Amino acid sequence: MTRFLPLVDVPQGELFNALSRIGPVLLNNPSLPLPVNSYVLLDEDSSSELDHIIPWLDEGAEKVVLPLASAKEVIGLIPQERLVLLLDAASVSAVSDKVRNAVSGVLLKTTEIDVDLISSVSNFFSKSAIHVLVDSPEVPSIYNIRSLLQVGANLVLPESQLTLDFSSSTHLNVADVFLAPITSDRPDGLFPTIVSTETGHSLGLVYSSIESARESIITGKGVYQSRKHGLWRKGETSGSTQEVMGIRLDCDSDSLEFRVIQHGSGFCHLERQSCFGEASGLPLLEKTLRSRFENAPPGSYTNRLFKDPALLRSKILEEADELSRAETQDDVAFEAADLIYFALTKCTAHGVGIADIERSLDKKAKRVTRRAGNAKPQWSTPKPTSPPSVAPIDPNAPIRMRTAVLTDITEEERASLLRRPVLKSDEMIEKVTPIVSEVRARGDAALLEFTSKFDKATLSSTCVFPPYSEESMKIAPDVKKAIDQAYTNIKKFHAAQIDGSTLKVETMPGVVCSRFARAIARVGLYIPGGTAILPSTALMLGIPAQVAGCQEIVFATPPRSDGSISPEVMYVAHLVGASAILKAGGAQAVAAMAYGTETVPKVDKIFGPGNQWVTAAKMLVQNDTDALVSIDMPAGPSEVLVIADHTANPAFVAADLLSQAEHGIDSQVVLVAVNLTPEHLDQIETEVDKQAQALPRVDIVRQSVAKSLIVQASSVKEAIDYSNDYAPEHLILHLENAPDQVQFIMNAGSVFVGSFTPESCGDYASGTNHTLPTNGYARQFSGVNTLSFQKHITSQEITADGLKVLGPIVATLADCEGLQAHANAVRIRLARNV
């Protein structure tokens, strides 16, 4: 609480430093920038215009002191708690109730200390602090100060009347003035003193005397009174010194609080920061980060955060994005904690502490001028330019596709129809980079943290290893029977693909070249899941790995909330001989398999579909030469293209289109209609609407179908040409003599031939693989197959006679390229083979 108010003309020097430790300072018509904890006195000669007054408040002035005429002009425009009225004793009667109720204090100018007058003014301004400035060359006494305090007023003392030396008839010692009202109820006359950090977190309880407090105020050092040993200058022997930032009296003037910067091992004699135990919350985080900044091992994740601004920036942006998306109280708290962690890491790297942040927050809170509050363009969320989906408004509205006629459109329009939505891979890679980096650096610890954060499962271990318990694989008999038959079909088809023979070719006499296949030793199979059950993906990836002969097969799948894996996936893991099951999803699972952790085996190739986080992480690790890992293929939203002619059953076609439309709102669904009549097309669309309305995921279907397309072609050839340009993930042929058209298919992930071949069969149990290229990548990628889990090695064997013929050719070409060592490797042999 304010006990006196020093009036300062120039805020600098040792005297000002001492004054700033013990409370607010009144500055007489100062210049910017302002020191902290300042009142600003704008006398009668200053402009009363608001534009002249507001900047002082915006720059951090606690209060502005204005003459009556100026105060009247700004009432209602400046917060009451920031406005102090400058008034001489003769003008008190001119103050209206409106003015009296609009200020938080009065600075009363008098020619003498008239306690009765000041008491009446204090009563009139009963809700305001009263500061008294005596216009007299005589220096007030300590008795005067105490008398004013008794009537609810405190003295304003010009700096010309203050000193750091002993009090005299011409000057008062600043400590004597500050301590004038203090009293003690203890027999030894000491004052209980709370010692706190700059941010108000307690360090310990000590005692002060007039002598010790005076020395602290003047020197800025932590000095207290030991009850046994006299003056205690903190850190004089231990080195744990203190810088005193502020000293305050409590409301009863019988105890003190010191705000300090604590150096060394801490305040406590047990070499702890606080006598009340270890710090927690933000102070603990700040202490930990400072220690890591100074001592983090080179190359560690923490060291990289401090040394790599791009990595730290990515992490801050990632956590800010996740916080903005959080909805529940727990999620908001969790994401806010993550963001604060990385934000404080940034601060620590730049020498900024929590106290600096709080000072900035205090200054922002003091601003009177308010910004519009709009986001910067790069962060603003565009307002919708079209009305929201009609589904919530009219759930019975017909579900329709868009239509285009190939013969009626330009080449540019045709190219537009073929174009998929842009996948912002760069943005996603930037978001997953910090996750991948943290798992790489901290291994299991980071993996368990991310699993708790993203999968909402608290785990004690990362993996499940065989043998798998019968309880963990307990499934319904009909499901087990279906999985067993699917396993048999898929294994039979993929076993037939094994390249077990060695290709040998004698390219010229004595020169034999060969090629043979070897299984990739260690493979990681990502199986999307969590709340969903996806044994089909486990089958599609696990079986070809098994028949190819991979030595280690690592499953990765998000755990359920109780930390378990769905028993269906566990059973498939048992069937295919999985060597480990990683209980994690997302980018963190990909990173764990790519680099390995204390418990997660490192793999050589990663397979499997997933969301955009998984896809981005796969793309990231395959480009890291330290990971030495490859991936199966890029992935995008699921898609189907159906080619239908006059023989097509409308119900079958509609069902095939919807089987992909229900995957997600970004699913790509295309019907290429070959000379279909308007009536036939209408029957298909009617079936789409009818079947979609009956689906549990109708809201998703409504959005994906609205963006889907009917392309009308004039011939089967035109339809297949369009399909080859589109390169769909799934291609379904509802055509007369459909098998005859397969020879013309050049680009597709998998083809479903004839009206009785639904895409669903390929998804589950026909035998082919459902992990297929999307987004047009069927032009250059195959779907997952047995050969995906093998690599081919070539060899050559040359006889002495063969080298006599081949050697001169090789040497000539090596000379042509200027590679003499290559040529010499041949010639040295030829010279000895004469």
Secondary structure, DSSP 8 states (H G I E B T S, - for coil): --SEEEEESS--SHHHHHHHHSS-EEEES--SS--SSEEEE--TTS---HHHHHHHHHTT-SEEEEEHHHHHHHBTTB-GGGEEEEEEGGGGGG--HHHHTT-SEEEEEESS--HHHHHHHHHHTTTSEEEEEE-SSS---HHHHHHHHHTTEEEEEEGGGEESS---SS-EEHHHHHTTT----STT--EEEEEEETTS-EEEEEEE-HHHHHHHHHH-B-EEEETTTEEEETTTTTS--EEEEEEEE-TTSS-EEEEEEE-TT-SSTTS-S-TT-S--HHHHHHHHHHHHHHH--TTSHHHHHHH-HHHHHHHHHHHHHHHHH--SHHHHHHHHHHHHHHHHHHHHHTT--HHHHHHHHHHHHT--S-------GGG-----SS---STTT-TTS----EEEEGGGS-HHHHHHHH------HHHHHHHHHHHHHHHHHHTHHHHHHHHHHHS----S-SEE-SS--TGGG---HHHHHHHHHHHHHHHHHHHTT---S-EEEEEETTEEEEEEEEE-SEEEEE---TTS--HHHHHHHHHHHHHHT-SEEEEEE---TTS---HHHHHHHHHHT-SEEEE--HHHHHHHHHH--SSS---SEEE----HHHHHHHHHHHT-TTT--EES----S-EEEEEE-TT--HHHHHHHHHHHHTT-TT-EEEEEEES--HHHHHHHHHHHHHHHHTSTTHHHHHHHHHT-EEEEESSHHHHHHHHHHH--SEEEEE-TTHHHHGGG--S-SEEEESTT--HHHHHHTSSS------TTGGGT-----GGGGEEEEEEEEE-HHHHHHHHHHHHHHHHHHT-HHHHHHHHHHHHT--
